[in-house]
Amino acid sequence: MTIRKRILFIHLIWSMMIPKLIHSQAIDSRKTEEDVKIEDQFIAAKLLVTSGKKPEAIKLLDSLRRVTPPSASIHFELAKLYHSNRDINQAESNLKAAVQLEPDNIWLRKWEVSFARELGRNSEAVKTLQHLITLQPKDSETYDQIVQIYLKSEEYSKALQILELKEKNVGWSVGNTIMRAEILDASGKLNECIGTLKTITAKYPLEKKYYVLIVKILHANDKITESESYLKKILEIDPYDNDAKLGLLLLNKGKGTRDDYFASLMPLISNGDAPIDIKIKELMPYVQKHAVTADTILGNQLISVCDKLVIAHPDDAKSHAVYGDVLKNNGNYVAAIRQYEKTLSLNKKNYAVWEQLMFCQMFTQDFEALVATSSNAIDFFQIKPCPIILHRLL
């Protein structure tokens, strides 16, 4: 652009702006002393509020209300002050007056929503929120508030309609889709719920958390068998996901031989990062069955598994306690004693472990160790040894 053209351009811009500036100055010059006085008093009232002098602020604002033209700002401030004093009638009266004067004031209408919800007037809150949507169609929070109100009253179809309107005005989002899925689940439409969540996995096929959500919903609805493909997908994304491993393990629990089951269990048992409580919960039915049946094959399988368990969790008393029970039930009393002693070195609070240790010591006729164990138990629990032990010692 040449210098001449630049000068002409600047001249054009200023010729357009000057009339607006003159008009603006003319408007400011028309402000009367009375207007300035009213503004000063309004500010003074706000200062009284911030300094904790609410009664004085109410008195000043109320006097302003009587002598000035109707003002939404004055009514709104009075509504908030009366509300803070729990004068609901006065608060509501001033709120209505403010809304009538400025029905499109965003902050005023949002406060009206919170006021209505506080009083349990959900239908009024929804009506105001719907008006706010017309004023701010891109504001996601407004839609979400309506959805929450409808969910509370179990009006699922209305909640879904609002989410559809939200998506139309705001656009597609993961959060909105998950919310729709949760509503479908709550209304008993499981297939539609899963179908909705699958639209997310189609967009983000490598995001594990969305497959996890599908699995949780299926399990919550007792559709465990239908979760297999999603569990496998989770393990494709994250081969170390222990929850998915356990989920597949439980899913295939009834399939194949017991040897197959324990073989599939080994990687989970050997993983020191997997929670021990999950492992013990899975093993306990077999430990209890072994205690009743004395099945030596099952016993050997459990010993092999528990050996891996204590290697994975050497400093957890629970791993050694379970191993001790398996060894005892298998007749390996000396080895069981070592596991029970290790258990008590880590945690002395489980009295059943003391009992099992004393039983094994009694069975192996190691009475010197039995006396020491019972004495330690008496010191720790402040109790007497059981009569059976006393009888054998005597």
C-alpha positions in Angstrom: 0.0 0.0 0.0 1.4 3.4 -1.0 1.8 6.3 1.4 -1.1 8.2 -0.3 -3.4 5.2 0.1 -2.5 4.8 3.8 -3.3 8.5 4.5 -6.7 8.1 2.7 -7.4 4.9 4.7 -6.7 6.6 8.0 -8.8 9.6 7.1 -11.7 7.3 6.2 -11.5 5.4 9.5 -11.4 8.6 11.6 -14.3 10.1 9.7 -16.3 7.1 10.7 -15.3 7.1 14.3 -15.6 10.8 15.2 -19.4 11.0 15.0 -19.6 8.1 17.4 -17.2 9.6 19.9 -19.1 12.9 19.8 -22.4 11.0 20.3 -20.9 9.1 23.3 -19.6 12.3 24.9 -23.0 13.9 24.5 -24.7 11.0 26.3 -22.2 11.2 29.2 -22.7 15.0 29.5 -26.5 14.4 29.9 -25.9 12.6 33.3 -27.6 14.7 36.0 -26.4 15.4 39.5 -29.3 13.2 40.7 -28.0 10.3 38.6 -24.5 10.7 40.1 -26.0 10.9 43.6 -28.0 7.7 43.1 -24.8 5.9 41.8 -22.9 7.1 44.8 -25.5 5.8 47.2 -25.6 2.4 45.4 -21.9 2.1 45.8 -22.1 3.1 49.4 -24.7 0.3 50.0 -22.3 -2.2 48.3 -19.5 -1.0 50.7 -21.8 -1.5 53.7 -22.3 -5.1 52.6 -18.6 -5.8 52.2 -18.0 -4.3 55.7 -20.7 -6.6 57.2 -23.3 -3.9 57.8 -26.2 -5.6 56.0 -29.1 -4.0 57.9 -27.8 -0.5 57.0 -27.3 -1.6 53.4 -30.8 -2.9 53.1 -32.1 0.3 54.6 -30.1 2.5 52.2 -31.1 0.4 49.1 -34.8 0.3 50.1 -34.8 4.1 50.4 -33.2 4.3 47.0 -35.8 2.0 45.6 -38.6 4.3 46.7 -37.1 7.5 45.2 -35.6 6.3 41.9 -37.1 4.9 38.7 -37.5 1.0 38.8 -34.0 -0.5 38.9 -33.2 -4.2 38.4 -29.8 -3.7 40.1 -31.3 -2.4 43.3 -34.0 -5.1 43.5 -31.3 -7.8 42.8 -29.0 -6.5 45.5 -32.0 -6.4 47.9 -33.0 -10.0 46.9 -29.5 -11.3 47.7 -29.4 -9.4 51.1 -32.8 -10.6 52.2 -31.8 -14.1 51.1 -28.7 -14.0 53.2 -30.9 -13.0 56.2 -33.2 -15.9 55.4 -36.1 -13.6 54.6 -37.4 -15.7 51.7 -40.5 -13.7 51.0 -38.7 -10.4 50.6 -36.0 -12.1 48.6 -38.5 -13.6 46.3 -40.5 -10.4 45.9 -37.4 -8.4 44.9 -36.1 -11.1 42.7 -39.4 -11.1 40.7 -39.2 -7.4 40.4 -35.7 -7.5 39.1 -36.5 -10.3 36.6 -39.5 -8.4 35.3 -37.3 -5.3 34.6 -34.4 -7.3 33.0 -35.6 -10.7 31.9 -32.4 -11.3 29.8 -29.9 -10.5 32.5 -27.7 -13.6 32.6 -26.3 -13.3 36.2 -29.7 -12.4 37.5 -31.4 -15.4 35.9 -28.6 -17.8 37.0 -29.1 -16.6 40.6 -32.9 -17.2 40.1 -32.1 -20.8 39.2 -30.1 -21.5 42.3 -32.8 -19.8 44.4 -35.6 -22.0 42.9 -33.5 -25.2 43.3 -32.8 -24.3 46.9 -36.5 -24.1 47.6 -37.2 -27.3 45.7 -39.0 -25.6 42.9 -37.4 -27.6 40.1 -40.0 -26.9 37.5 -39.4 -23.1 37.9 -35.7 -23.8 37.7 -36.1 -25.7 34.5 -38.2 -22.9 33.0 -35.5 -20.3 33.8 -32.7 -22.6 32.5 -34.6 -23.1 29.3 -34.7 -19.3 28.9 -31.0 -19.1 29.6 -30.4 -21.6 26.7 -32.1 -19.1 24.4 -29.7 -16.4 25.7 -26.5 -18.6 25.7 -27.1 -21.7 23.5 -23.4 -22.6 23.8 -23.3 -22.8 27.6 -22.9 -26.5 28.4 -23.5 -26.0 32.2 -27.1 -24.9 31.6 -28.0 -28.1 29.8 -26.3 -30.2 32.4 -28.3 -28.5 35.2 -31.6 -29.4 33.5 -30.4 -33.0 33.0 -29.5 -33.3 36.7 -33.0 -32.1 37.7 -34.6 -34.6 35.3 -32.4 -37.4 36.6 -33.3 -36.7 40.2 -37.0 -37.1 39.3 -36.3 -40.1 37.0 -37.6 -38.3 33.9 -35.1 -40.0 31.7 -36.7 -39.3 28.3 -36.7 -35.5 29.1 -33.1 -35.7 30.2 -32.2 -37.4 26.9 -34.0 -34.7 24.9 -32.0 -32.0 26.6 -28.8 -33.9 25.8 -29.8 -34.0 22.2 -30.5 -30.3 22.2 -27.1 -29.7 23.8 -25.3 -31.8 21.2 -27.1 -29.9 18.4 -26.2 -26.5 19.8 -22.8 -27.1 21.4 -21.5 -30.1 19.4 -20.5 -33.7 20.1 -18.4 -34.4 23.2 -17.2 -37.5 25.1 -18.8 -36.2 28.3 -22.2 -35.7 26.8 -22.1 -39.2 25.2 -21.1 -40.8 28.5 -23.9 -38.9 30.2 -26.4 -40.2 27.6 -25.1 -43.8 28.1 -25.5 -43.5 31.9 -29.1 -42.3 31.5 -29.9 -45.1 29.1 -28.4 -47.6 31.6 -30.4 -46.1 34.5 -33.6 -46.4 32.4 -32.9 -50.1 31.7 -31.9 -49.6 28.0 -28.6 -51.6 28.3 -28.1 -52.3 24.6 -28.6 -48.7 23.6 -26.2 -47.7 26.4 -23.5 -50.0 25.1 -24.1 -48.9 21.6 -23.7 -45.2 22.7 -20.4 -46.0 24.4 -19.2 -47.8 21.3 -19.4 -44.6 19.4 -16.7 -43.3 21.7 -14.5 -46.3 21.2 -14.9 -45.9 17.5 -13.5 -42.4 17.7 -10.8 -43.3 20.3 -10.0 -47.0 19.7 -6.8 -46.9 21.8 -8.3 -45.2 24.9 -8.5 -48.0 27.5 -10.8 -46.1 29.9 -13.8 -46.3 27.6 -13.6 -50.1 27.3 -13.2 -50.3 31.1 -16.4 -48.3 31.4 -18.3 -50.7 29.1 -17.0 -53.6 31.2 -18.1 -52.1 34.4 -21.6 -51.4 33.1 -21.9 -54.9 31.7 -20.7 -56.5 35.0 -23.1 -54.2 37.0 -26.0 -55.6 34.8 -24.8 -59.3 35.3 -23.8 -59.5 31.6 -20.3 -60.8 32.5 -20.0 -63.1 29.5 -20.6 -60.2 27.1 -17.6 -58.4 28.5 -15.0 -60.8 27.1 -14.3 -59.0 23.8 -13.8 -55.7 25.7 -11.5 -57.3 28.3 -9.4 -58.7 25.4 -9.3 -55.2 23.8 -8.1 -53.7 27.2 -5.3 -56.2 27.3 -4.4 -55.5 23.7 -4.0 -51.8 24.7 -2.4 -52.6 28.1 -1.1 -56.1 28.5 -0.4 -55.4 32.2 -3.9 -54.5 33.2 -4.5 -56.8 36.2 -8.2 -56.1 36.4 -8.7 -57.2 32.8 -6.6 -60.3 33.4 -8.7 -61.3 36.4 -11.9 -60.5 34.5 -10.9 -62.9 31.8 -9.8 -65.5 34.4 -13.1 -65.4 36.1 -14.9 -65.5 32.8 -13.1 -68.7 31.7 -13.2 -70.2 35.2 -15.6 -73.0 34.2 -13.9 -73.7 30.9 -11.2 -76.4 30.5 -9.6 -78.5 33.3 -8.4 -77.4 36.7 -4.9 -77.7 35.4 -5.7 -75.2 32.7 -7.3 -72.9 35.3 -4.2 -72.9 37.6 -1.9 -72.5 34.6 -3.9 -69.4 33.5 -3.8 -68.1 37.1 0.0 -68.3 37.4 0.8 -65.0 35.6 -1.5 -63.1 37.8 -0.2 -64.7 41.0 3.4 -64.1 40.0 2.7 -60.4 39.3 3.8 -58.5 42.4 2.0 -55.3 41.3 -1.4 -57.1 41.3 -3.3 -56.6 44.6 -2.9 -59.6 46.9 -6.5 -59.4 48.1 -7.7 -60.2 44.6 -5.5 -63.3 44.4 -6.5 -64.6 47.8 -10.1 -64.1 47.0 -9.7 -66.2 43.9 -7.7 -68.9 45.7 -9.9 -69.3 48.9 -12.6 -71.5 47.4 -10.0 -74.0 46.4 -8.1 -73.8 49.7 -11.4 -74.5 51.6 -12.3 -77.3 49.2 -8.8 -78.8 49.8 -9.3 -78.6 53.6 -12.5 -80.6 53.3 -11.5 -83.2 50.7 -7.8 -83.6 51.4 -7.4 -83.9 47.6 -3.6 -84.4 47.2 -3.6 -83.4 43.5 -5.4 -80.2 44.4 -3.0 -79.7 47.3 0.0 -80.0 45.1 -1.5 -77.5 42.7 -2.2 -75.1 45.5 1.3 -75.5 46.9 2.7 -74.6 43.5 0.5 -71.5 43.3 1.2 -70.4 46.8 4.9 -70.8 46.3 4.6 -68.1 43.6 2.4 -66.1 45.8 4.9 -65.7 48.7 7.6 -64.9 46.1 5.5 -62.1 44.7 4.5 -60.8 48.2 7.3 -61.8 50.6 6.5 -59.1 53.1 2.7 -59.6 53.2 1.5 -61.7 56.2 -1.6 -62.9 54.2 0.5 -64.7 51.6 2.4 -66.7 54.2 -0.8 -67.4 56.2 -2.6 -68.9 53.1 0.5 -70.9 52.2 0.6 -72.2 55.8 -3.0 -73.3 55.6 -2.4 -75.2 52.3 0.7 -76.9 53.7 -1.1 -77.9 56.9 -4.1 -79.3 55.0 -1.6 -81.2 52.8 0.1 -82.8 55.9 3.3 -80.8 55.5 3.3 -79.6 59.2 7.0 -78.6 59.4 6.8 -76.5 56.3 3.5 -75.0 57.6 5.1 -74.1 60.8 7.7 -72.0 59.0 5.0 -70.2 57.0 3.0 -69.5 60.2 6.1 -68.2 62.0 6.8 -65.9 59.1 3.2 -64.7 59.2 3.5 -63.8 62.9 6.8 -62.0 62.3 4.9 -59.7 60.0 1.6 -59.5 61.8 0.7 -60.9 65.2 -2.9 -59.7 65.3 -4.6 -62.7 63.6 -5.4 -65.2 66.5 -6.3 -68.0 64.0 -2.7 -68.0 62.8 -1.5 -68.6 66.4 -4.0 -71.4 66.8 -2.8 -73.1 63.5 0.8 -72.7 64.5 0.2 -74.3 67.9 -1.8 -77.1 66.3 1.1 -77.9 64.0 3.6 -77.8 66.9 1.4 -80.1 68.9 1.0 -82.5 65.9 4.8 -82.6 65.5 5.2 -83.0 69.3 7.5 -80.0 69.5 6.2 -79.2 73.0 9.1 -76.8 73.8 8.1 -74.6 70.9 4.4 -75.1 71.7 5.0 -73.7 75.3 6.9 -70.7 73.9 4.2 -70.0 71.3 1.3 -70.3 73.8 3.2 -68.1 76.2 3.7 -65.5 73.5 0.0 -65.7 72.6 -0.9 -65.2 76.3 1.3 -62.1 76.4 0.0 -60.7 73.2 -3.8 -61.4 73.6 -3.9 -61.6 77.4 -5.7 -65.0 77.3 -5.2 -68.5 78.5 -4.2 -71.4 76.2 -7.0 -73.6 75.0 -7.9 -76.7 77.2 -6.8 -79.2 74.6 -3.2 -77.8 74.6 -3.2 -77.8 78.4 -4.3 -81.4 78.5 -1.6 -82.5 76.0 1.1 -80.6 77.9 0.1 -82.2 81.2 
